[in-house]
Amino acid sequence: MVNYLLMISGELENLTNLQPQGGVDDPNFSYFFKLKCGRCGEVSQKETCVSLNDTVPLPAGRGTTHLVQKCKFCSRESTVTMIPGRGKPLDNETSESGKFSPLMLFDCRGYEPIDFIFSTGWKVESLEGTKFENVDLSSGDFTEYDEKGECPVMISNLRATFDVVK
């Protein structure tokens, strides 16, 4: 069992608190990433999608998980379970320092998550308090104008990494 903490970073111009639409533990937010098999090293061709509100029974034993998937090449069955409560929004201070902010913890058994894909369903607010909802980050950036603060706002240079956590 290895836990991977999804860490995000990016440049927030006149913005703060980048996070999923319903908060860092949004049960409906979809996380898209590629998976690498722990046995044969094969990387999934398509992105895998998991969310907190989608659970499936564990293949052996009791309980549930968020993903059960067989490797296309070696047929090893592996699981990914999301562990809420570890994330926090990417704020302006963290962005300006170039650091990463934790978003979600994944308990991966048999898989390693790689290549997180930013998509739709984000929210962010301007430094003046204007809220921008259902932000689409699939193109890698976001540009808008804050009427209240009378300034442009922008998200760019989005990056994501998975850190191994004990």
N, C-alpha and C positions, 0 to 999 in steps of 0.2 A: 504494500500500500504506500503510495506516494501522494502527497498533497501538493498541488500547484496553485500558486496565488497569481491570478491575472492582474498585472500591473499596467496602468495606462499613463501616458504622458502626451503632451502637446502644447502648442503655443496658444494661449488664450489672450486675445487682445480686447481689453475693456470688458472681460467676462470672468465669471467664477462659477464654481459648483457644477461642473459638468458631470452628469450621472444619468442612469436610465430614467425614463419618464416617470415611473412610480417610485423612485428612490433607489438606493444601491441594492436593496433586496426586493426589487420589483418582481412579483411572481410571474408576470406576463412577459418580461423582457427576454428576448431570444439572443442567446450567445452563439455566434458562429465561429468555428475554428476548424482547422485540419487536425487529424489525429495520426500519430505514429505508433505502429504496433511495437510493443515491448519485446516480442519474440523474434519476429523476422525483420523489423525495421521499415516495413512498408508504410508509406504515407498515403492516407486516404485521398482519392482523386477529387471527391466532392467535399464541400464543407459540411460539418456535422452541426446540428442545431440542438441546443438544450435550453430548457427554461425551468424555473422552480416549480411551476404548477403542472408540469408534465412528468408524471412518475410512472414507472413500470415495476412489476414484481421482480425481485432478485431471482436469477435462474436456480440457485441452490440456497435453501434456507428461507428464513423469514425476512420480511422487510421490503423496502422499495429503493429504487435508485432512479436516476434521471435518464440514463442511457444504458442499454445493453446492446452490444454490437459485435458481430463476428468479423474478424479480419478476412478480407477477400482472398488473401493468398495462403495463409497458414491455418485458417479456420479457428483460430483461438478466440474464445468468447471473452470479452472484457467489459468493464463497466466504468461509468463516470457518474459520480454523485456530487451534487452541488452542496456547499456548506455556507449558508448565509451568516451574516453578522460580522464579517471581517472587512467589508469594504467601506470606503468613504469617497465622497465626491472629489474630483480633481479641482482644487481651488486655484485662484490666481497666484497666490504665494508659491505653491508647489510648482506650478507651471513656470513661473519666472525663474525659479531656482534650477529648472531643468530636471527635477526629480520626477519619480513615478509615484502614482497614487494607487493603493490596492482597490480592486473592484469586486472580485468574487474568488472564493476558494473552491477548488475542485479536488475531490478524492478520486484518483484515477488508479484503477486496478487493471493492468495489462496494456494501457494506452498512455501516451504522453501527448498532451495538447500542444500544438504549435500553430503559428500563423493565425492569430485572432483577426477576424474580419469585422471592421466597424460597419454598422448598418443603420437602420432607422430606429426611432423610438427613444431618442435622447432628449434631455432638457438641460438648459443652462440659463444663467441669469446675468444681466449686465451689472457692472459695478454700481450703477444707479438704481438697481432693483427691478428692471424690466425683465419679465420672464419670457423665454423663447422655448416653446414646447414642440414635441414631435419633430425634433431636429434630425435630419437625414445626414449621416456622416459617411455614407457609402462611397462618396466621391473623394473622401479624405479631407474635406474642408467644409467650412460654413461661413458665409458672409452675410451680414444684415446691417441695418441701421437702427440705432437706439434713439427714438424720438425724444424720450424723457431726458437722456443724457446728452442729446445732440452730438452723437459721435458714432463712427463706424465700429462694428464689433466683428470679430473674426476668430475662427478656430482653424489652425493649420498645423502641419507637421505632426500629425497623430502617430503615436507609436504604442506598441503593446508588447509585453514580454510575459512569460510565465516563470515565476521564481519557485524553486523547490522549497517547501516549508516543512519543518519537522513537527 
